[in-house]
């Protein structure tokens, strides 16, 4: 009898505990997305709640309006996450609405606000960029400190120290706003910055380097909140101000996004919303092997491709599993939320080849349905034109997939430029790279560049000179594609590997010894490069052939190269002498109709002087390590 009573008591106690657990009040700590809009193409919106006690047994979710209806709830086993669909009637007026989660007893109840916002005007936003533009790329933390009060914020104290290259240095959105006139003076028409995502609030001891006490997320690529803004840069209000002021000045604003991974300290790393949220788990996962080319290999198998797609970067960055439908929906909605919230014109997408190609096709379809003119620049860090072309949208690959991606960095041309103009190698490498343009669905819209934040700067290449830098700048500013300038290259800033290639811009920070934002604060060499680039910017704006003209190669020697950019009404001839001594050049231009067979052409940048066109031919001596941009006089 005593054993029976003990068993009954145990069962009653267990039942009581289960009842208390079931009745524990649900707690909502975070809502993703935090708001949405009526009339969007994505409707139903998949909402993700994070909190406690969110298991859904015998609970209902409802709103305080019939215009917002809830369906398809799904909770994680531990009760930390709850997904549900929210259908927004087109009749829904902007405002804050209540979403209520309630159980079978009165105490089992919570609610949170979900705001429906008015759609943004399309005027002056969502425009995309094109070869008519010149892009300026920068890291906000390393450009200008406009608000020292956010250098060492209470939320993440101790991460600011300009002595260390991997700490925060104080640059922010206010500094970027303050320097918009400077960027404009270069002839730039579009701005791309590294991500605004909220990054880790504590020292990072997982990614360690010699000489560094710890690292930080100053670069923005280690998100701990896919909807948050890092407090070192500013807040939502300041980001809106930056975008609005930049667009009012005529700039297009390109947002950097990441849908391959988060930072190692994201709460999801240890507690994912679904069992298949990541490729692997924090304790057991593949390490990325960087073998990007396996994506285009028709002989590849899953085992030869998987580490490039599923592997975690440097073994610590949690890798999204886009094959989980919840992940796919979350990442797509996150992109649209950022676009609609801030009105960006385009997206730069990080780590392109480490995400499945089928995802890009679906993601791009969703983006274009909402914003037809917004274009996407994909990062594929590889110099093989065949691989780059395989990822550009416009045709299907052997896998049957058209990624629909608008454009990529022209890494093939980047390597050729570095070899020719920094290292002094055969300039025909540049010509040979242009010869691969037929591989691309549209080579005319590729983004050309001399460097970005993931490699040493041009001036750190062995053999690099000011003259070589000017030659390289002339090439990207006069050839097909959209030129991209990395902050500091306009003053020949040196810089080795990461983080030395991400130096502070001189004059952007309190206490700087000089201000390179002004001519007076620059050296003679720096002013020479700055003025050269500004001249090229003006010419590109003035001369339509440099932006939209067809390209014709006219001369191809080991250290001399010439091409024409031609429209129906106008032609520009660009000539390079990469040799260390003067060289005679001679080539036929009789097939270039806008150039009279007997005429005079004048150099617009190098002061070579006038050259005569006689019987459709140009012959003259080009100074050493010089490029000329010639138009009919």
C-alpha positions as CSV (number, residue, x, y, z in Angstrom):
1,X,0.0,0.0,0.0
2,X,2.8,2.3,0.9
3,X,4.4,1.8,-2.6
4,X,1.1,2.6,-4.3
5,X,0.8,5.8,-2.4
6,X,4.3,6.8,-3.3
7,X,3.7,6.1,-6.9
8,X,0.5,8.1,-6.9
9,X,2.2,11.0,-5.2
10,X,5.0,10.9,-7.8
11,X,2.5,10.9,-10.7
12,X,0.6,13.8,-9.2
13,X,3.8,15.8,-8.7
14,X,4.9,15.0,-12.3
15,X,1.5,16.0,-13.6
16,X,1.6,19.2,-11.6
17,X,5.1,20.1,-12.9
18,X,4.0,19.4,-16.5
19,X,0.9,21.6,-16.0
20,X,3.1,24.4,-14.6
21,X,5.4,24.0,-17.6
22,X,2.5,24.1,-20.0
23,X,1.1,27.2,-18.3
24,X,4.5,29.1,-18.0
25,X,3.9,32.5,-19.5
26,X,5.4,32.8,-23.0
27,X,8.0,35.5,-23.3
28,X,8.9,37.3,-26.6
29,X,12.4,38.8,-26.7
30,X,12.8,39.4,-30.4
31,X,10.7,39.6,-33.5
32,X,12.1,39.1,-37.0
33,X,11.2,40.9,-39.2
34,X,10.3,43.7,-36.7
35,X,7.7,45.2,-39.1
36,X,6.3,44.8,-42.6
37,X,4.3,46.6,-45.3
38,X,0.9,46.2,-46.9
39,X,0.9,45.5,-50.6
40,X,4.2,43.7,-50.8
41,X,4.7,40.7,-53.1
42,X,5.7,38.6,-50.1
43,X,2.5,38.1,-48.3
44,X,2.3,35.8,-46.2
45,X,5.2,37.1,-44.1
46,X,7.0,34.4,-42.1
47,X,7.6,35.8,-38.6
48,X,10.2,34.4,-36.3
49,X,9.9,34.9,-32.5
50,X,12.7,34.3,-30.1
51,X,12.1,34.1,-26.4
52,X,11.1,31.6,-23.7
53,X,8.2,29.2,-23.3
54,X,7.0,29.5,-26.9
55,X,6.0,25.9,-27.3
56,X,2.6,25.9,-29.1
57,X,0.6,23.1,-27.4
58,X,-3.0,24.2,-27.0
59,X,-2.2,27.9,-27.7
60,X,-3.5,30.2,-30.3
61,X,-2.0,33.3,-32.0
62,X,-4.3,36.1,-33.1
63,X,-4.2,39.8,-33.7
64,X,-6.4,42.7,-32.8
65,X,-7.6,43.2,-36.4
66,X,-9.2,41.1,-39.0
67,X,-6.8,42.5,-41.6
68,X,-3.9,40.5,-40.0
69,X,-4.4,36.8,-39.9
70,X,-2.1,34.1,-38.5
71,X,-1.5,30.6,-39.8
72,X,1.0,27.8,-39.9
73,X,2.6,28.1,-36.5
74,X,5.7,26.0,-35.7
75,X,7.7,26.1,-32.4
76,X,11.1,24.7,-31.6
77,X,11.2,21.8,-29.2
78,X,12.9,23.8,-26.5
79,X,10.3,26.6,-26.8
80,X,12.9,29.3,-27.6
81,X,11.5,30.0,-31.1
82,X,8.1,30.2,-32.8
83,X,7.5,30.7,-36.5
84,X,4.1,31.7,-38.0
85,X,2.7,33.2,-41.2
86,X,1.2,36.6,-41.1
87,X,-1.1,37.5,-43.9
88,X,-1.5,41.3,-44.4
89,X,-4.7,42.5,-46.1
90,X,-4.1,45.2,-48.7
91,X,-6.7,47.2,-46.8
92,X,-4.5,47.3,-43.7
93,X,-3.7,50.8,-42.7
94,X,-0.2,51.8,-41.4
95,X,0.0,51.5,-37.6
96,X,1.0,49.4,-34.7
97,X,-1.0,46.2,-34.1
98,X,-1.1,43.7,-31.3
99,X,-0.2,40.1,-31.8
100,X,-1.4,37.9,-28.9
101,X,-0.3,34.4,-27.9
102,X,-2.7,32.8,-25.4
103,X,-3.2,29.3,-23.8
104,X,-6.0,27.6,-21.9
105,X,-5.5,29.6,-18.7
106,X,-5.5,33.4,-18.3
107,X,-1.9,33.5,-17.1
108,X,-0.7,31.7,-20.2
109,X,-0.7,34.8,-22.3
110,X,1.6,37.5,-23.8
111,X,1.4,40.0,-26.6
112,X,3.8,42.1,-28.7
113,X,3.5,44.9,-31.3
114,X,3.9,44.4,-35.0
115,X,4.0,47.5,-37.1
116,X,2.6,47.9,-40.6
117,X,4.4,50.8,-42.3
118,X,3.5,52.8,-45.4
119,X,5.5,51.8,-48.5
120,X,8.4,54.0,-49.5
121,X,8.2,56.3,-52.5
122,X,10.1,54.8,-55.5
123,X,11.4,58.3,-56.5
124,X,15.1,58.5,-56.2
125,X,15.4,55.0,-54.7
126,X,15.8,51.4,-55.8
127,X,17.5,52.6,-59.0
128,X,20.3,50.1,-59.4
129,X,23.7,51.1,-60.8
130,X,25.2,50.8,-64.2
131,X,28.3,51.7,-66.3
132,X,27.1,55.3,-66.1
133,X,28.3,55.2,-62.5
134,X,31.5,55.2,-60.6
135,X,31.5,53.4,-57.2
136,X,33.4,54.4,-54.1
137,X,33.9,51.6,-51.6
138,X,34.8,52.1,-47.9
139,X,34.7,50.7,-44.4
140,X,32.8,53.2,-42.3
141,X,34.9,52.4,-39.2
142,X,38.1,53.4,-41.1
143,X,36.8,56.4,-43.0
144,X,35.8,59.2,-40.7
145,X,34.8,59.7,-37.1
146,X,31.9,62.2,-37.0
147,X,30.5,61.3,-33.6
148,X,33.2,60.4,-31.0
149,X,30.4,59.6,-28.4
150,X,29.8,56.2,-30.1
151,X,33.4,55.2,-30.2
152,X,33.2,53.1,-27.0
153,X,29.5,52.6,-26.4
154,X,28.3,51.1,-23.1
155,X,26.7,48.1,-24.9
156,X,30.1,47.0,-26.2
157,X,32.7,48.7,-24.1
158,X,36.4,48.0,-24.6
159,X,36.4,47.2,-28.3
160,X,37.7,50.6,-29.4
161,X,41.4,51.1,-29.7
162,X,43.1,52.7,-32.8
163,X,46.4,51.1,-31.8
164,X,45.1,47.7,-32.9
165,X,44.2,47.0,-36.5
166,X,41.4,44.6,-35.6
167,X,39.7,46.8,-33.0
168,X,37.1,49.6,-33.7
169,X,38.7,52.9,-34.7
170,X,35.7,55.2,-34.4
171,X,34.5,55.8,-38.0
172,X,30.7,56.0,-38.3
173,X,27.7,57.0,-40.3
174,X,28.0,60.7,-39.2
175,X,31.5,60.8,-40.5
176,X,30.4,59.4,-43.8
177,X,27.6,62.0,-44.0
178,X,30.2,64.7,-43.3
179,X,32.5,63.5,-46.1
180,X,29.8,63.2,-48.8
181,X,31.0,66.4,-50.5
182,X,34.5,65.0,-50.6
183,X,33.4,61.8,-52.3
184,X,31.3,63.8,-54.7
185,X,34.4,65.9,-55.7
186,X,36.0,62.7,-57.1
187,X,33.3,62.3,-59.7
188,X,31.8,59.3,-57.8
189,X,28.1,58.6,-58.3
190,X,27.6,55.5,-56.1
191,X,28.7,54.4,-52.6
192,X,29.2,50.9,-51.2
193,X,30.1,50.4,-47.6
194,X,30.8,47.2,-45.6
195,X,27.8,45.9,-43.7
196,X,25.9,47.8,-41.1
197,X,24.8,44.6,-39.2
198,X,25.1,44.6,-35.4
199,X,28.3,42.6,-34.6
200,X,29.6,41.0,-31.4
201,X,29.5,43.2,-28.3
202,X,32.4,41.4,-26.6
203,X,36.0,40.6,-27.5
204,X,36.3,37.8,-30.1
205,X,38.7,35.1,-28.9
206,X,37.7,32.6,-31.6
207,X,39.4,34.4,-34.5
208,X,42.9,35.2,-33.1
209,X,46.0,36.6,-34.8
210,X,49.6,37.3,-33.6
211,X,50.0,40.6,-31.9
212,X,46.3,41.1,-31.3
213,X,44.8,40.7,-27.8
214,X,41.5,39.8,-29.5
215,X,39.5,40.7,-32.6
216,X,36.2,42.6,-33.2
217,X,33.5,42.9,-35.9
218,X,34.6,46.4,-37.0
219,X,34.3,45.2,-40.7
220,X,30.6,44.2,-40.2
221,X,30.6,40.7,-41.6
222,X,30.0,38.8,-38.3
223,X,26.4,39.6,-37.6
224,X,24.8,38.8,-34.3
225,X,21.5,40.4,-35.4
226,X,20.4,40.3,-39.0
227,X,18.1,43.2,-38.5
228,X,20.3,45.3,-36.2
229,X,22.8,48.2,-36.8
230,X,26.1,48.2,-35.0
231,X,26.1,50.8,-32.2
232,X,29.6,51.9,-33.2
233,X,28.3,53.2,-36.5
234,X,25.0,54.8,-35.3
235,X,21.4,53.7,-35.3
236,X,18.4,53.3,-37.7
237,X,17.7,57.0,-37.7
238,X,21.3,57.9,-38.6
239,X,21.4,55.2,-41.4
240,X,18.2,56.7,-42.8
241,X,19.8,60.1,-42.7
242,X,22.9,58.9,-44.5
243,X,20.9,57.2,-47.3
244,X,18.6,60.1,-47.7
245,X,21.4,62.7,-47.8
246,X,23.5,60.7,-50.2
247,X,20.6,60.1,-52.6
248,X,19.7,63.8,-52.4
249,X,23.2,64.6,-53.6
250,X,22.8,62.3,-56.5
251,X,24.6,59.2,-55.1
252,X,23.3,55.7,-55.4
253,X,23.7,53.7,-52.2
254,X,24.8,50.0,-52.3
255,X,24.2,47.9,-49.3
256,X,26.5,45.0,-48.4
257,X,24.6,41.8,-47.3
258,X,25.6,38.4,-46.1
259,X,23.3,35.3,-46.4
260,X,26.1,32.7,-46.3
261,X,26.9,32.9,-42.6
262,X,26.6,34.9,-39.3
263,X,29.2,35.8,-36.8
264,X,30.4,33.1,-34.4
265,X,28.7,34.7,-31.4
266,X,25.2,34.9,-32.8
267,X,22.7,33.3,-30.3
268,X,21.7,30.9,-33.1
269,X,25.2,29.3,-33.1
270,X,24.5,27.4,-29.9
271,X,20.7,27.5,-30.1
272,X,19.4,27.4,-33.7
273,X,15.7,27.9,-34.5
274,X,15.5,24.6,-36.3
275,X,17.6,21.4,-36.2
276,X,18.7,22.1,-39.8
277,X,19.2,25.8,-39.6
278,X,23.0,25.3,-40.1
279,X,25.0,23.1,-42.2
280,X,26.2,20.9,-39.3
281,X,26.3,22.1,-35.7
282,X,28.6,24.2,-33.6
283,X,30.4,21.0,-32.4
284,X,30.3,19.1,-35.7
285,X,30.5,20.7,-39.1
286,X,32.5,20.7,-42.3
287,X,35.3,23.3,-42.7
288,X,35.1,25.3,-46.0
289,X,37.8,24.2,-48.5
290,X,37.4,27.2,-50.8
291,X,37.1,25.0,-53.9
292,X,34.8,27.3,-55.7
293,X,35.4,25.8,-59.1
294,X,33.6,22.6,-58.1
295,X,30.3,24.5,-58.6
296,X,30.8,24.5,-62.4
297,X,32.3,21.0,-62.7
298,X,29.7,18.8,-64.6
299,X,31.5,15.8,-63.2
300,X,31.3,16.9,-59.6
301,X,29.4,14.9,-57.0
302,X,27.9,16.1,-53.7
303,X,31.0,15.0,-51.8
304,X,33.3,17.1,-54.0
305,X,31.1,20.1,-53.9
306,X,29.6,20.1,-50.4
307,X,32.5,21.6,-48.4
308,X,32.6,24.7,-50.6
309,X,28.8,25.2,-50.0
310,X,28.3,23.7,-46.6
311,X,31.6,24.4,-44.9
312,X,32.1,26.9,-42.2
313,X,34.5,29.8,-43.0
314,X,37.8,29.5,-41.0
315,X,36.0,26.7,-39.0
316,X,34.0,29.2,-36.9
317,X,31.4,31.1,-38.9
318,X,28.1,29.3,-38.7
319,X,27.0,28.4,-42.3
320,X,23.3,28.8,-43.2
321,X,21.5,25.8,-44.7
322,X,19.5,27.5,-47.4
323,X,17.9,24.0,-48.0
324,X,15.9,24.5,-44.8
325,X,12.7,26.3,-46.0
326,X,12.6,28.4,-42.9
327,X,16.2,29.6,-43.6
328,X,15.4,30.3,-47.2
329,X,12.3,32.4,-46.3
330,X,14.1,34.2,-43.5
331,X,17.1,35.3,-45.6
332,X,14.9,36.5,-48.5
333,X,12.6,38.5,-46.2
334,X,15.7,40.0,-44.5
335,X,16.9,41.3,-47.9
336,X,13.6,42.9,-48.8
337,X,13.2,44.4,-45.3
338,X,16.6,46.2,-45.6
339,X,15.7,47.5,-49.1
340,X,12.3,48.8,-48.2
341,X,13.3,50.2,-44.8
342,X,16.2,52.3,-46.0
343,X,15.6,52.7,-49.8
344,X,19.0,51.3,-51.0
345,X,19.6,51.3,-54.7
346,X,21.5,48.0,-55.0
347,X,23.0,45.1,-53.1
348,X,26.6,43.9,-52.9
349,X,26.3,40.2,-51.9
350,X,29.2,38.6,-50.0
351,X,30.6,35.1,-50.5
352,X,28.5,34.3,-53.6
353,X,29.9,30.8,-54.6
354,X,29.5,29.4,-51.1
355,X,25.7,29.5,-51.4
356,X,23.7,27.0,-53.6
357,X,23.0,28.4,-57.1
358,X,19.4,27.4,-56.9
359,X,19.0,29.7,-53.9
360,X,20.3,32.7,-55.9
361,X,17.7,32.0,-58.6
362,X,14.8,32.0,-56.1
363,X,16.3,34.9,-54.1
364,X,16.8,37.1,-57.2
365,X,13.3,36.3,-58.5
366,X,11.9,37.6,-55.2
367,X,14.0,40.7,-55.2
368,X,13.2,41.6,-58.8
369,X,9.5,41.0,-58.3
370,X,9.5,43.8,-55.7
371,X,12.3,46.0,-57.0
372,X,12.9,45.5,-60.8
373,X,15.7,48.1,-61.0
374,X,17.7,47.0,-57.9
375,X,20.7,45.1,-59.1
376,X,23.0,42.8,-57.3
377,X,26.8,42.7,-57.4
378,X,28.1,39.3,-56.4
379,X,31.5,38.6,-54.8
380,X,33.2,35.6,-56.4
381,X,36.9,35.8,-55.4
382,X,38.4,34.0,-58.4
383,X,40.3,35.1,-61.5
384,X,38.8,32.4,-63.8
385,X,36.5,34.1,-66.3
386,X,34.7,30.8,-67.0
387,X,33.7,30.5,-63.3
388,X,32.7,34.1,-63.0
389,X,30.6,33.9,-66.2
390,X,28.9,30.7,-64.8
391,X,27.5,32.7,-62.0
392,X,26.3,35.8,-63.9
393,X,22.6,35.7,-64.7
394,X,21.2,35.6,-68.2
395,X,21.6,32.0,-69.2
396,X,21.4,28.5,-67.7
397,X,24.4,26.6,-66.6
398,X,24.8,22.8,-67.1
399,X,22.8,22.4,-63.9
400,X,19.8,24.0,-65.6
401,X,20.0,27.0,-63.3
402,X,20.1,30.7,-64.2
403,X,21.2,32.5,-61.1
404,X,19.7,35.8,-62.5
405,X,22.5,37.7,-60.7
406,X,23.2,41.0,-62.5
407,X,26.9,41.4,-62.2
408,X,30.1,40.3,-60.5
409,X,33.5,41.8,-59.8
410,X,35.8,41.3,-62.7
411,X,38.5,39.4,-60.7
412,X,40.1,38.1,-63.9
413,X,40.8,41.7,-65.1
414,X,41.9,42.7,-61.6
415,X,44.8,40.1,-61.6
416,X,45.8,41.1,-65.1
417,X,45.9,44.8,-64.1
418,X,48.0,44.1,-61.1
419,X,50.4,42.0,-63.1
420,X,50.8,44.6,-65.9
421,X,50.7,48.0,-64.1
422,X,52.1,47.2,-60.7
423,X,54.5,44.4,-61.5
424,X,55.4,45.6,-65.0
425,X,54.6,42.4,-66.7
426,X,53.3,42.1,-70.3
427,X,50.4,44.4,-70.8
428,X,48.9,41.8,-73.2
429,X,47.6,40.0,-70.1
430,X,44.9,42.8,-70.0
431,X,44.0,42.4,-73.6
432,X,43.9,38.6,-73.2
433,X,41.5,39.0,-70.3
434,X,39.2,41.2,-72.3
435,X,39.3,38.5,-75.0
436,X,37.3,36.3,-72.6
437,X,34.3,38.7,-72.6
438,X,32.4,36.3,-74.9
439,X,32.1,33.9,-72.0
440,X,29.8,36.2,-70.1
441,X,26.1,36.7,-70.6
442,X,26.9,40.5,-70.3
443,X,30.5,41.5,-69.8
444,X,29.6,45.2,-70.3
445,X,28.1,45.4,-66.7
446,X,31.0,43.7,-64.8
447,X,32.4,45.8,-62.0
448,X,36.1,46.6,-62.5
449,X,38.5,47.5,-59.7
450,X,42.1,47.7,-58.6
451,X,41.6,46.4,-55.1
452,X,39.2,45.9,-52.2
453,X,39.5,45.1,-48.5
454,X,40.4,41.4,-49.0
455,X,43.8,41.8,-50.6
456,X,46.9,44.0,-50.2
457,X,46.6,47.4,-51.8
458,X,48.0,48.2,-55.3
459,X,50.8,50.3,-53.9
460,X,52.0,47.3,-51.8
461,X,52.7,45.2,-54.9
462,X,56.3,44.6,-55.6
463,X,57.3,47.1,-58.2
464,X,54.2,49.4,-57.8
465,X,54.7,53.1,-58.6
466,X,52.6,56.2,-58.8
467,X,52.8,56.0,-62.6
468,X,51.7,52.4,-62.6
469,X,48.7,53.3,-60.4
470,X,47.7,56.1,-62.8
471,X,47.8,53.6,-65.7
472,X,45.6,51.2,-63.8
473,X,43.2,53.9,-62.9
474,X,43.0,55.1,-66.5
475,X,42.2,51.5,-67.6
476,X,39.2,50.9,-65.3
477,X,37.9,54.5,-65.9
478,X,37.9,54.1,-69.7
479,X,37.1,50.5,-70.3
480,X,33.9,48.5,-70.3
481,X,32.1,47.8,-67.0
482,X,31.5,49.9,-63.9
483,X,34.6,51.2,-62.2
484,X,34.9,50.8,-58.4
485,X,37.4,52.8,-56.3
486,X,38.6,51.6,-52.9
487,X,38.9,54.4,-50.4
488,X,42.5,55.7,-50.2
489,X,43.5,54.6,-53.7
490,X,42.8,58.1,-54.8
491,X,45.8,59.1,-52.6
492,X,47.9,56.0,-53.4
493,X,47.4,54.7,-49.9
494,X,49.7,51.7,-49.2
495,X,48.6,48.6,-47.1
496,X,49.6,45.0,-46.8
497,X,47.3,42.1,-45.9
498,X,44.3,42.4,-43.6
499,X,44.0,44.5,-41.5
500,X,46.8,46.8,-42.9
501,X,44.8,47.2,-46.1
502,X,42.0,48.8,-44.0
503,X,43.9,51.7,-42.7
504,X,42.3,54.9,-41.3
505,X,41.9,57.6,-43.9
506,X,44.2,60.4,-42.8
507,X,42.3,63.4,-41.5
508,X,39.1,61.4,-40.7
509,X,39.8,61.1,-37.0
510,X,40.5,63.4,-34.1
511,X,44.2,63.9,-33.5
512,X,45.3,62.9,-37.0
513,X,48.5,64.7,-38.0
514,X,47.2,65.7,-41.4
515,X,44.0,65.9,-43.4
516,X,44.2,64.1,-46.7
517,X,40.6,65.1,-47.5
518,X,42.1,68.5,-48.5
519,X,44.8,69.3,-51.0
520,X,46.8,71.1,-48.3
521,X,46.9,67.9,-46.3
522,X,48.1,65.7,-49.1
523,X,51.7,65.2,-50.4
524,X,52.6,66.1,-54.0
525,X,52.3,62.5,-55.1
526,X,49.0,62.1,-53.4
527,X,47.6,65.3,-55.1
528,X,49.0,64.1,-58.4
529,X,47.0,60.8,-58.1
530,X,43.9,62.5,-56.7
531,X,43.8,65.0,-59.5
532,X,44.4,62.4,-62.2
533,X,41.5,60.3,-60.9
534,X,39.2,63.3,-60.6
535,X,40.0,64.2,-64.2
536,X,39.1,60.7,-65.3
537,X,35.9,61.0,-63.3
538,X,34.9,64.2,-65.2
539,X,35.8,62.7,-68.5
540,X,33.8,59.5,-67.9
541,X,30.8,61.7,-67.1
542,X,31.4,63.9,-70.1
543,X,32.2,61.3,-72.7
544,X,29.4,58.8,-73.4
545,X,31.7,56.3,-75.2
546,X,33.6,55.7,-72.0
547,X,30.4,54.6,-70.4
548,X,28.3,53.0,-73.1
549,X,30.5,52.7,-76.2
550,X,31.5,49.6,-78.0
551,X,35.1,48.5,-77.6
552,X,37.6,47.9,-80.4
553,X,41.2,46.9,-79.8
554,X,43.6,48.8,-82.1
555,X,47.1,47.9,-80.8
556,X,48.5,44.9,-79.0
557,X,52.2,44.9,-78.2
558,X,54.1,43.6,-75.2
559,X,54.0,46.9,-73.4
560,X,51.7,49.1,-75.6
561,X,48.0,48.7,-75.9
562,X,45.3,50.9,-77.6
563,X,41.5,50.6,-77.9
564,X,38.6,52.7,-79.0
565,X,35.3,53.3,-77.2
566,X,32.7,54.2,-79.9
567,X,29.1,55.3,-80.1
568,X,27.3,56.2,-83.3
569,X,28.3,59.9,-82.8
570,X,31.5,59.9,-80.9
571,X,34.8,58.0,-80.3
572,X,37.5,58.0,-77.7
573,X,40.9,56.4,-78.3
574,X,42.8,55.2,-75.2
575,X,46.6,54.4,-75.6
576,X,48.9,52.9,-73.0
577,X,52.7,52.7,-72.9
578,X,53.6,50.5,-69.9
579,X,57.3,50.5,-70.8
580,X,59.9,52.3,-68.8
581,X,61.0,54.2,-71.9
582,X,59.2,56.1,-74.7
583,X,57.7,54.0,-77.5
584,X,56.4,54.7,-81.0
585,X,52.9,53.6,-81.6
586,X,51.1,53.3,-84.9
587,X,47.6,51.9,-85.7
588,X,44.7,52.2,-88.1
589,X,41.5,54.0,-87.0
590,X,39.8,54.1,-90.5
591,X,37.1,51.7,-89.3
592,X,36.1,54.1,-86.5
593,X,33.5,56.2,-88.3
594,X,33.2,59.1,-85.9
595,X,36.9,59.8,-86.5
596,X,37.6,61.7,-89.8
597,X,40.4,60.1,-91.8
598,X,42.2,63.4,-91.7
599,X,41.8,65.1,-88.3
600,X,43.5,66.0,-85.1
601,X,43.0,64.3,-81.8
602,X,43.9,65.8,-78.4
603,X,44.9,64.0,-75.2
604,X,42.6,64.8,-72.3
605,X,44.6,63.5,-69.4
606,X,48.4,62.9,-70.0
607,X,49.2,66.1,-71.9
608,X,50.8,64.1,-74.7
609,X,49.6,66.8,-77.0
610,X,47.8,66.7,-80.3
611,X,48.2,63.8,-82.6
612,X,47.4,63.8,-86.3
613,X,45.1,61.3,-88.1
614,X,46.5,60.9,-91.6
615,X,44.7,58.7,-94.1
616,X,42.9,57.0,-91.2
617,X,46.1,56.2,-89.3
618,X,47.7,57.5,-86.1
619,X,51.4,57.4,-85.5
620,X,53.2,59.2,-82.6
621,X,55.6,58.6,-79.7
622,X,54.1,57.8,-76.3
623,X,56.1,58.9,-73.2
624,X,57.2,56.2,-70.8
625,X,54.6,54.7,-68.4
626,X,51.8,57.0,-69.6
627,X,48.2,56.6,-70.8
628,X,46.4,59.0,-73.1
629,X,42.7,59.5,-73.6
630,X,42.2,61.1,-77.1
631,X,39.1,62.8,-78.6
632,X,38.7,64.6,-81.9
633,X,39.7,68.2,-81.6
